[in-house]
Amino acid sequence: MNNKIYVLDTNVLLDDPSAIYDYETHEVMIPLAVLEELDNQKNKTSDIGYNARETSRILDDLRTKGKLNEGIKLENGSTLKIVIDKEELELPPHLSATKYDNRILSTAIDLQKSNSEKEVVMVSNDINLRLIANAFDIKAEDHKGNGIDGEKLYDGYVEINTTSNIIDKFYKDKELNPKELDEDLDEFYPHQMVQLSTTDDKNKSALGRFDGKKIVPLIFDKSTPMGIKPLNREQKFALELLLNDDIKVVTVSGKAGTGKTLLALAAGLQKVTNEKIFERVLIARPVVPMGKDMGYLPGSVEEKLEPWMQPILDNLNLIIHSNEGSYLSIDQLIENNFIQIEALTYIRGRSIPNQYIIIDEAQNLSKHEVKTILTRVGKDSKIILTGDPFQIDNPYLDKVNNGLSQVANHFYEEQLAGHIMLLKGERSEIAQISSDLL
């Protein structure tokens, strides 16, 4: 089938209003129920509200080019059409006709019946709706406009087998041209980490980083920021990115207990309290969907934030205990303005210069929420995004379309950015085994 009919769910447009342009040469259908849902979301002050309004603006502009209910030809060769519900929905009796999802599904079922020569595809970021659609023999998929292959998430490092002579040369010259490894220069990315291992019986190895032209030794190989020592290869790679002032955007992913937040905090405090590179460490994590306030919780903003920020405080306590005899304490760090704990709700509209910014649990943010945060980063600031793309609480996000993976897989060719995926849990033996087995 050369021509398909794509039925877009509301959450696709709330995530990316330009999704209507992602299906070249095919037919794109927007059910009336989607427009009603967009109207219900338009007054929200969050990114969801903005995207609802932006979708309406796009459709209103297209309306000037023809009748949306009859179909409008787009510049990319696709056709866009608004589909009006039938008086009697194409649904089994046990599914409620008042639910928006069921009305959208009904549109897809009706389109399939009336277009038997074409394949109808339900596009939704809602897993349950995709499952229900499949149950009624309607093909379903999530929105693929992110351009990322879910099976090839960038991990930030490469392992290369070579001879002991090459490794000796690397240690001697402090650099290595990838061509000496018979590797294509185009296959390396800025700040990609490299492990060289021998293929002979001399059992040598070396760690390095591709600087854009050649492989160089790690600069911070022996660093222990705020007394925190890297416990494995990937943690060394992470510190190489976190401590390098030339790298302005760093993404660190990994499962629970791999040290993502701890390393980011340790590196940030090192840069603020010891090296005086940045004014403060700004720490934020998604406590509720971005744009909503926390008014339903009692107390001041600080009291509302406390239960959500406890993992941050736990890591700060670990760092402080690693610096026995030091003047450091959490209260002193906050009182001296070395650390600021902020709700992501209040990021919009700000400019944040000269700060070491850590966004924890970034896998729970959408691509557009992360974009909002990144566009707040001011001059001389550095931003770190940490999280586990395989542990997501947002029902409309997955390991590919979450903000953390989006940044990691779109920035890896940029000289100012770096990414590393941590693999080994170091919290405790119990945490490691639980993470692996459960």
ABEGO torsion letter per residue (X at the ends): XABBBBBBBAAAAAABAAAAAABBGBBBBBBAAAAAAAAAAAABABAAAAAAAAAAAAAAAAAAAEBAAAEBBBAAGBBBBBBBBBABBBBBAABBAABAAAAAAAAAAAAAAABAABBBBBBBABAAAAAAAAAAGBBBBBBAAAGBBAAABBAGBBBBBBBAAAAAAAAAAGBBBAAAAGBBAAABBBGBBBBBBBABAAGBBBBBBBAGABBBBBAAAABBBGGBBBABAAAAAAAAAAABAABABBBBBEBBGAGAAAAAAAAAAAAAAAAGABABBBBBBBABBBGBBAAABBEBAAAAAAAAAAAAAAAAAAAAAABBGBABBAAAAAAAGABBBBBAAAABGBBBBGBBBBBBGAAABBAAAAAAAAAABBBGBBBBBBEBAABBABAABBAAABAAAAAAAAAAABAABBBBBBABBAABAAAAAAAAAX
